[in-house]
């Protein structure tokens, strides 16, 4: 942790904070000494986080519905009123509903893109504007997935939204570089237990079995990568994607022949 001492006292906004990966991010930045603004549409989840984590002397929670632009604007205004601007923005909120393309409704399709792509666009645009106006270099981290490159049946809209988020990350990185604001993508590995996407035990077991390094993602996996991208350790890194998924997105372990072992 000493390597990331420059994060002490930094102000960080985390969307989707009450989810599994969201809470890993909260705990990581808490331990790094950041002041935290935690946002989610789940008020009970935010209350639980505030009770179990130290948000810093300037930290607070803010309920927001990321499908509503007015709610995002209220979040940005609240941060601006308290902090002027954040040093770190982690666009973590995302949904992963399952459905075949012939069955998924237009409303579900729109909701996926609203939360996974439109919301990061609005938050990045508005928080970056605060940073620019205060000549404050910052780090913006979009939480994505190897699904941005590896198509998966029954979650095609999710995969497509993450591909688009990758391109949006690079676009913001180009346009914000002159202000010293870095924009990168972090792709965590598989983590079961999402409160917004119910997964069966069979699904979880099959997914873990296909991961080359043989296990799901952990808080340490995500936290180490996040600290790198948030801190000055990566001050020459922007528009990049850091994939920490045990090799899950590089291919398949399935062997379609009689020989099952290398030796």
C-alpha positions in Angstrom: 0.0 0.0 0.0 2.9 2.4 0.6 3.5 2.6 -3.1 0.1 4.4 -3.4 0.6 6.9 -0.6 -0.2 9.7 -3.1 -3.9 8.7 -2.8 -4.2 9.8 0.8 -6.7 12.7 1.0 -7.9 12.4 -2.6 -11.6 12.6 -3.3 -13.2 9.7 -5.1 -16.7 9.2 -6.5 -17.8 5.6 -7.0 -21.0 4.7 -8.8 -22.7 1.3 -8.2 -21.0 1.3 -4.8 -23.2 -1.2 -3.1 -22.5 -4.1 -5.6 -19.9 -6.8 -5.1 -17.1 -5.1 -7.1 -18.4 -1.7 -5.9 -17.8 -2.6 -2.3 -14.3 -4.0 -3.2 -13.5 -0.6 -4.7 -14.9 1.2 -1.7 -12.7 -0.9 0.7 -9.6 -0.4 -1.4 -9.9 3.4 -1.6 -10.9 3.6 2.0 -7.7 1.8 3.0 -5.7 4.1 0.7 -7.0 7.1 2.7 -9.4 8.6 0.2 -12.5 10.7 1.0 -15.4 8.9 -0.7 -18.6 9.8 -2.3 -20.6 6.6 -2.7 -23.5 6.5 -5.0 -26.1 3.9 -5.9 -29.9 3.7 -6.4 -30.0 1.3 -3.4 -30.4 3.5 -0.3 -30.3 0.6 2.1 -27.0 -0.6 0.5 -25.5 2.9 0.8 -26.6 3.0 4.5 -24.9 -0.4 5.1 -21.6 0.8 3.4 -21.6 4.1 5.4 -22.0 2.0 8.6 -19.3 -0.4 7.8 -16.7 1.7 6.0 -14.8 4.9 6.9 -15.7 7.4 4.1 -13.2 10.0 5.3 -13.9 13.4 7.0 -15.3 14.8 3.8 -17.1 11.6 2.6 -20.8 11.1 2.0 -23.3 9.0 0.2 -25.8 10.1 -2.5 -28.6 8.1 -3.9 -28.9 8.4 -7.7 -30.8 6.7 -10.5 -28.3 6.6 -13.4 -31.1 6.1 -15.9 -32.2 9.7 -15.2 -30.0 12.5 -16.4 -31.5 14.9 -13.8 -30.5 12.4 -11.0 -26.9 12.3 -12.4 -26.8 16.1 -12.6 -27.9 16.3 -8.9 -25.1 13.9 -8.0 -22.5 16.0 -9.8 -23.9 19.2 -8.3 -23.7 17.7 -4.8 -20.1 16.7 -5.3 -19.3 20.1 -6.7 -20.9 21.9 -3.7 -18.8 19.8 -1.2 -15.6 19.3 -3.0 -15.4 21.6 -6.0 -14.4 18.5 -8.1 -13.3 15.0 -7.4 -9.8 13.7 -8.0 -11.0 10.2 -9.0 -14.1 9.0 -10.7 -14.9 5.2 -10.8 -17.7 4.5 -13.2 -18.5 1.1 -11.7 -22.3 0.8 -12.1 -23.5 -1.8 -14.6 -26.2 -4.3 -15.2 -26.0 -7.8 -16.8 -29.5 -9.1 -17.6 -29.7 -12.3 -19.6 -31.9 -12.9 -22.6 -31.7 -14.1 -26.2 -31.8 -11.3 -28.8 -35.1 -12.7 -30.2 -36.7 -12.3 -26.7 -35.2 -9.3 -25.1 -37.5 -6.3 -24.9 -36.6 -2.9 -26.3 -37.0 -1.5 -22.8 -34.4 -3.9 -21.4 -32.1 -3.1 -24.2 -32.4 0.6 -23.6 -31.9 0.2 -19.8 -28.6 -1.8 -20.4 -27.2 1.0 -22.6 -28.5 3.7 -20.3 -26.7 2.4 -17.3 -23.6 0.8 -18.9 -22.8 3.5 -21.5 -25.0 6.6 -21.3 -24.4 7.1 -17.6 -20.6 6.9 -17.8 -20.7 9.4 -20.6 -22.7 11.9 -18.6 -20.7 11.5 -15.3 -17.4 11.7 -17.1 -18.5 14.7 -19.1 -19.7 16.6 -16.1 -17.1 15.6 -13.5 -14.3 16.2 -16.0 -15.7 19.7 -16.6 -15.4 20.3 -12.9 -11.8 19.1 -13.0 -10.9 21.3 -16.0 -12.5 24.4 -14.5 -10.3 24.0 -11.3 -7.2 22.9 -13.2 -7.3 19.7 -11.4 -5.7 16.6 -13.0 -7.7 13.5 -12.3 -8.1 9.8 -12.9 -11.3 8.4 -14.4 -11.7 4.7 -14.4 -14.4 2.8 -16.2 -15.2 -0.6 -15.0 -15.7 -2.9 -18.0 -15.4 -6.5 -18.9 -13.7 -9.0 -21.1 -17.1 -9.3 -22.7 -16.1 -6.1 -24.6 -14.1 -8.5 -26.8 -15.5 -11.9 -26.2 -19.2 -12.3 -27.3 -21.4 -14.3 -25.0 -24.7 -15.9 -25.9 -27.8 -14.4 -24.1 -25.9 -11.3 -23.0 -25.2 -9.7 -26.4 -26.5 -6.2 -25.4 -24.2 -6.2 -22.4 -21.2 -7.2 -24.5 -22.0 -4.5 -27.0 -22.4 -1.9 -24.3 -19.0 -2.8 -22.9 -17.4 -2.6 -26.4 -18.8 0.9 -26.8 -17.6 1.9 -23.3 -14.1 0.9 -24.4 -14.3 3.2 -27.4 -15.8 6.0 -25.2 -12.9 5.6 -22.8 -10.4 6.1 -25.5 -12.3 9.1 -26.9 -12.4 10.9 -23.6 -8.7 10.0 -23.0 -7.7 11.8 -26.2 -9.8 14.8 -25.5 -9.0 15.2 -21.8 -5.2 14.5 -22.1 -4.3 18.2 -22.5 -5.9 18.9 -19.1 -3.9 16.2 -17.4 -7.0 14.0 -16.9 -6.4 10.3 -17.5 -9.2 8.0 -18.6 -8.7 4.2 -18.5 -10.6 1.0 -18.3 -10.4 -1.7 -15.7 -11.7 -5.2 -16.6 -12.2 -7.3 -13.5 -12.6 -11.0 -13.6 -15.8 -13.0 -12.8 -17.3 -12.3 -9.4 -20.5 -14.0 -8.3 -23.0 -12.5 -6.0 -24.3 -9.5 -8.0 -27.5 -8.0 -6.5 -28.8 -7.0 -9.9 -28.0 -10.0 -12.0 -29.1 -13.4 -10.5 -26.8 -16.2 -11.5 -27.5 -19.9 -10.9 -25.0 -22.1 -9.1 -24.5 -24.1 -12.3 -23.7 -20.9 -14.2 -21.2 -19.9 -11.5 -19.5 -23.3 -11.5 -19.3 -23.5 -15.3 -17.9 -20.0 -15.6 -15.2 -20.6 -12.9 -14.3 -23.9 -14.6 -13.6 -22.1 -17.8 -11.2 -19.6 -16.3 -7.6 -20.5 -17.3 -6.1 -19.5 -13.9 -8.9 -21.6 -12.2 -10.6 -19.2 -9.8 -12.9 -16.2 -9.7 -11.8 -12.7 -9.1 -11.0 -11.4 -5.6 -11.0 -8.1 -3.9 -7.2 -8.0 -4.0 -7.1 -8.6 -7.8 -9.4 -5.7 -8.4 -8.0 -3.5 -5.7 -4.3 -3.7 -6.8 -5.3 -2.8 -10.4 -7.5 0.0 -9.3 -4.9 1.5 -7.1 -2.4 1.5 -10.0 -4.8 3.3 -12.3 -6.0 5.8 -9.7 -2.5 6.8 -8.5 0.5 8.6 -9.9 2.0 5.2 -10.5 0.1 5.3 -13.8 0.6 8.9 -14.6 1.8 8.1 -18.2 -1.1 5.7 -18.8 -4.3 6.9 -20.5 -6.8 5.3 -23.0 -5.6 1.9 -21.8 -7.4 -1.3 -20.7 -6.1 -3.2 -17.8 -7.6 -6.7 -17.8 -7.4 -8.7 -14.5 -9.6 -11.7 -15.2 -7.4 -14.8 -14.9 -7.3 -15.1 -18.7 -11.1 -15.6 -19.0 -11.4 -13.2 -21.9 -8.5 -14.6 -24.0 -10.2 -17.8 -25.2 -11.8 -21.0 -24.1 -10.4 -24.0 -22.2 -12.8 -26.4 -24.0 -11.0 -29.2 -25.8 -12.9 -30.8 -28.6 -10.8 -33.9 -29.2 -9.8 -37.1 -27.5 -6.5 -35.9 -26.1 -7.4 -33.8 -23.0 -3.9 -33.3 -21.5 -0.8 -31.7 -22.8 1.4 -34.6 -21.7 
